[in-house]
Amino acid sequence: MGSAKIYYDSDADLAVLDGKTIVFLGFGNQGAAQAQNLRDTGFPNERIIIANRPDSYAEDAKSKGFNVEHDFAKAAEVADVVFLLIPDQVQPRVFNETFAPRLKDNAAICVASGYNVFFKLLKFKPSQDVVMVAPRMIGSSVRSLYQKGKGFPCFVSAEQDGTGNALKVALALSRGIGATKLGAIASSVYEETAMDLMAEQALWPNIIMLFREAFSVLKEAGCSDEALCYEMWMSKEPAEIFEAAADEGFVTQLKHHSTVSQYGQLSGALKLDGTAAREHFKNILYNQILNGKFTKEFSQIENDLEKEGLDNPLNQLYQKAEEMELAQAEKRVRSRLADLLKQ
Ligand code: NDP
């Protein structure tokens, strides 16, 4: 597709939100950050409602001076805009059962992730607006960058234009939470979901596999656990490489490495034939992500994720991952280090 449109503060008219009541469903990572940013941008506190069950998140919202509503039905009835900021896996049940039946016909629903909208798991009326304002940052950074007067990267889109105003609402909400300061990138739930799940289901699994196999080969070749753990990740070198890639450039950062390293990395990467990896990525994208296969598989295990111990399928995967040679070695190295530190 090429270049995306980028929206700045000057593209967004906050007046679109005048007189509206904005409900934040959830006051966690994103909810707490976005609600505080919106209020600090000048949106009146009396028109913000935090919908949350009575617990520590609700107490946190109250301590920050917000109006908290524990009864989701009441919050839904008065909402002109709902920020859907509870975990993705609980959104369909909570939204469809308690919010959707009571929301105004012309309400706007704002998601921070494309997943549930792309896979059509949320029930909207055709007359409602559905928008995405998806920060590419954890909530604490969304808040701290705003407080420093800086922006943060964010994707924005209007997915359903029930009122004819959806894009204007999306841009006003983006500006309200501080996302158009740096420039919000025009995107879509399709793009956000494809990229997010591709990273999670193809790119990072391959990186984990490459580390696992490289560790094993070097160990067979006589390298110690301690040396390998430090060389491969505990020194934080990979984190520094990615930080430099973000700051200076994916290729440019290589210049910080020794000449031997630069030559080895570039000649090695350019020699590798990516055909098999490309086919693998395409297979995951089209036959696992976009066709809904993964979503179906996940929905089948979803209810078991609350279970304790090995009845929880995620815990089963953790158990298998901990059995990897690399993980076992790291455990030994870390416990040895802990003993040394105690001395
Ligand atoms: P959190 O895990 O921080 O959400 C916690 C909030 O959700 C709390 O208010 C909690 O309140 C509420 N909640 C949890 N379970 C339920 C439930 N069953 N019923 C009602 N409320 C519930 O979520 P995030 O902020 O991490 O994610 C929110 C959205 O933002 C998601 O769509 C996510 O993909 C997106 N996003 C997240 C990012 C991040 O930094 N984590 C980055 C960018 C986007 P209580 O438990 O009291 O009910």
Boltz pocket constraint, residues with backbone or C-beta under 6 A from the ligand:
constraints:
  - pocket:
      binder: B
      contacts: [[A, 25], [A, 26], [A, 27], [A, 28], [A, 29], [A, 30], [A, 31], [A, 51], [A, 52], [A, 53], [A, 54], [A, 55], [A, 56], [A, 57], [A, 58], [A, 84], [A, 85], [A, 86], [A, 87], [A, 88], [A, 90], [A, 94], [A, 111], [A, 112], [A, 113], [A, 134], [A, 135], [A, 136], [A, 137], [A, 138], [A, 139]]
      max_distance: 6.0
